[in-house]
Every structure is written in structure tokens, then in C-alpha cells.
Amino acid sequence: MGLMEGQAREHVSPKAQAPDQRRRLVIACAVTLCIVAAQAIGAWLTGSLALLTDAVHSLADSIGLIVAVIAASLMFRGVSSTRSWGYRRVEVLAAGAQAALLAGIGTYAAIEGVRRLYDPQEVLYVELLLFGVAGLVGNIISLLVLAPRRTTNLNLRAAFLEVSADALGSLGVIVAAAVIWLTGWHQADAVAALLIAAMIVPRAVLLLRDTGRVLMEFVPRGLDLEDVRQHILAIDHVQDVHDLHASTVATGLPIISAHVVVEESCFTSGCAPAKLAELSTCVAKDFGVSITHSTFQLETAERATHEGLTDGAHPCARP
């Protein structure tokens, strides 16, 4: 189940968590920038492709973290007459941008790694080992900072995944340095770079998939729209359901809307408000995804006919 659409909700509201999210992201960003500087110097001194790849990867992550800080600052801004959901979807755009960066870096590392397998270069393994250890320590610090909030939203999920990949990359650099030290096999550096690429690309694809689901307004994971339709049709006085749509605006914000055809007596007897309350309760509690933002339009069969939907023509009409 996607983290964005199926994760457990905390009691603290996302808006209240925003300052803490920003603080954690700023700390992780500062640490990552320090790692980038150290790894860039180390790659220049040692001639290591693995360290260079990890440095560029860390640079991409630091850019992503900067974007994440901006997103965390904007995503809970107030709504207005021109922005009905405010900036809630900024987190999705930020996560997509970070995933694209990861995919680009992973592709570069794969191509250069294959080239160096056939044309290995001498690597200063002692210096490589020291820089790898320094990078791993910095990554661990960032992971400890981000871990408590890593499932809060896609923005923080992307940041945590990027730092995790950095940590694994630093570990690969350490292993490569040890292999070169013990065996003299300099291709170990290229192998480490290829392993880093293998870690980066699949995660980037998965993150792009999740953000794509939101931007394409697919049905939230865990929600069976046909099941929702049948539940609504089972409510007393409901005759038909059409224009049923469900999507996700941002983390923890799935929405649903539908046109519900009810008996004309509901409008004359005054039971329409009760039907609306029953529909809202149904979608909020009866399914795998709790939907608190729902919009239902109650209408008569005559109104549905004017929309081009008759009881006889609609495939899900109640007989």
C-alpha cells in the first residue's frame, strides 16, 4: 500500500507538524551539504568513481532536501479564492522532482561504471576509506534526524530515502576501499558505483510511480470504487449513482464525489439532509481509506435524465 494513501495517521495534525518537519529537513540538508563537500574533495584526491558517484548523488539529495524545505514551508499555507487546497500538492511536485534527479544520477553512474570496468583507474584506497567513513557518519546523523517523521508525507519519505541511499553508497565506498586495499583489484571501485546505481534507479521509479498516481488523480490505494458504489446503492431511497470519482490531493487527503439519485420523496419529506449525512458516514468509515472530504449531489431521476443518464441506460442503476 502506498505510503501516501494508506499510511497510519498520527493524532497531531499535519499543519502542527510543519515546523518540526522544516527543522529536521534543514538539519539533514546542512549535514548532506557537508558530506558533498567532503566527498567532492575525496573524489578529486583519490580518483574514485564510487566516491564521485556518491558525491554527485549527495549533491542531488541536497538539492532535493532544499526543495523539500521549501515544500514543507509552502504546503500548509492557507487556502484562498484562487487556491482551494492551498499549496498542499507542493509536496507531490517536490517528491517527483527528487525522483527525477535520482533517476538521472543512477543512469550516469551505471554508464560510467561499465566503462571503468574495462578501463580501471588507480584509486588511493586509504584516503577513499577515510572519506567513505566520514560520509557514512554524516548520513547516519541525517537518518536519525529524519527517521521519526519519515512516513508523514511523500516529501519526507523522499528525503529519507535519498539519505538512506547515500548511507548505502558510503558503505559501498568503504567496502570498495577495503577490497582494493586487500586485493589490489581496482575494478572494485566501478563495481561499487554500479551497486549505487542499482539502488538509486528502482527507488526513483517507485517514487515517480507514487507521485504520478496522485498527479493523474488515480483512485487512492486501498479504495475499491465499485465497492463504494455498491454501498451507496444499498442505502435506503437511493436509486442510482453516477459521476463517482475519488482521488488524492496530498498526503492524508483523499477526496470523493458523486451524483446520487434518490427518490423524489426525499426532497418532499425533508430526509435529504439525513441522506447526505449517511453518505458521508459511509465513505468515512466503511472502507480501507478513511475519506473525510466528500461531496455528494443529491438529485432526482428526472435531473439525472437531463444529464443524459437514465435508469435504463446506466450500467449501475438499481433495477
PyMOL commands that set and color helices and strands:
alter all, ss='L'
color gray80, all
select helices_A, chain A and resi 3-6+14-46+49-74+90-118+125-149+154-183+187-215+225-233+265-269+272-285+301-306
alter helices_A, ss='H'
color red, helices_A
select strands_A, chain A and resi 238-250+253-262+293-299
alter strands_A, ss='S'
color yellow, strands_A
deselect
rebuild
show_as cartoon
